[in-house]
């Protein structure tokens, strides 16, 4: 497994740490430092290891470093980000910035996103999941309509 997939809810301990799901730690491959960014679209922290960081750095390298676009992206990807260490038990600390942005209190929902994973407050994730499923349902209908169009046109021509 080389991608973060699935979702899991874990408890936050008394010291404000949460255990990373075992299958996510497998994807991390022994890395003990994670890059954390704060989503501008959702109340989530985006967390990943070297693969995520390298991907973002490649994208950033494509932008003129003297441009305003670079300045904004560098702020989001680097300046507004933070690093967290995974302890020997596979836990990460949830500092105040993560808690404030996500609304996490006593439970964390880990949601796999391929190169990275999201940290959610479970109740907020439930609302997102409902909305996302409705959008997927509509996208599937749109795909079905588009794929049916050539077949329907052929049937009409035969009539």
N, C-alpha and C positions, 0 to 999 in steps of 0.2 A: 504494500500500500504506500503510495508516494504522494497522496493528496489528502487534505482534510475533508472528511465527509461525515455525515450524520449529525445528530445532536444529542446532547447529554446534559442533565442537570446535576450539579454537585453543590454541596453545602459549603458555606464560608465558615471557617473555624473562628474561635474566639480571638485569635491574633490577626484576623482580617486576611487570611490566606485561603486559597482554593486549590484543590488538586486538579491538575490537567488530566483529562481522560487518558487512560492507558493507550488507546489506539491513536490519539493525537501525539502522545510522547513518542510513539513508534515512528510516526512521520517525521518528527523533529530529529530523530536519529542521534540522540545524545547531546544535542545543543543545550546549553544552559542559560543562554541570554536571548530574550525575545524582544522584538521591536513592536511597540504599541502605538497606533495612531487612532485618532478620534474621528469617526465618521461625521461628515457634514450633512448627511441625509437621514441618518437614523441614530437613535440613542444607544449606539454600540461602540465598543472598542475593537478595532481591527488588530489582530495579533498574528505575528508570523515569525519565522526564522530566516535563515540566510536566503532561501529561494525567493521569498517575498521581497526582502530588502534588495536583492540583486535586480529583480524585475523592475522595482520602482527606480532604482539608481540608473538603469539603462534608459528608462523613459525620460528621466530628468536630464540625462546627458544629451538627449536629442534636442533640447531647448537651449536657445541662446542664453548663456549665463548672465548677460547684461540686460536682459529683458524683464519687464514687469511680470510676465507669465512665469519665468523662472523663479523670480522672487517669491511669488505666491505659492507655487508648487513646492519650493524648497522649504518654506515655512510649514506647509501642511505635512509634508513627508518627513521632514527632519527637525525643524525648529519647534514645532508643537507636539512632537512625538516624545516618547520616553522609552527607556529600556527597563525590563524587569528580569530578574534572575530567577531561574528555576532552582529550588532547593533540592537537597538530596532525597526528599520524599516525593518529588514531582509536583510541588506546590508553587504558586506564584502569589506575591502580595497584591492586594487590591488597594492602591493608594487612593487618596481623596479625589484626585482628578478623575480616575476611572469611575469611582462610585458616583461622583457628581454628574458626570456625563451620561452614565448608563442608568442610574437609579438603583443599582444593585445594593441589596442590604444583606440578606442571609442566604440567598441561593443565586447560583450563576448558571445560565444556560449557555453551553458551548455549542456553536453552530458552525460546522465545516463549510468552507467556501473555496475549496481547491488549494490555492497557494497559501491561504491564511484561514484563520477562524475568527468568528465574532463572539464577543462576550455580551450577553443580554441579561437584563432583568427578566425572569420568566414571564411575568404578566404582560410586559411590553412585547415580548416575542409572540405571545399568543395572538395579540391584535395584529401584528405584522403578518403572521402565518395565515390568518383568515383573509387578509387583504391580498397577500401574494398568491394564495390558491385561487382566488377569484380572478386575478389577472392571468394566471396560467391557464385557467379554464377558457377565458376569452381568447388568449393567444392560440390555444389548441383549436378552437372553433374557427378562428381566422385562417389557420394553416389548413384545416379541413376544407374550408371554402375555396382556398386558393388551389389546393391539389385536386379538388373536384371539378374545377372550371374547365380544364382541357377535356376531361372525360365527358362532361355535359355538353360541351360545344360539339364534340364528335358525334354524340347521340342525336343532337338536334340536326346536324348536317345529314345524317342518315335518314331522318324522317321525311 
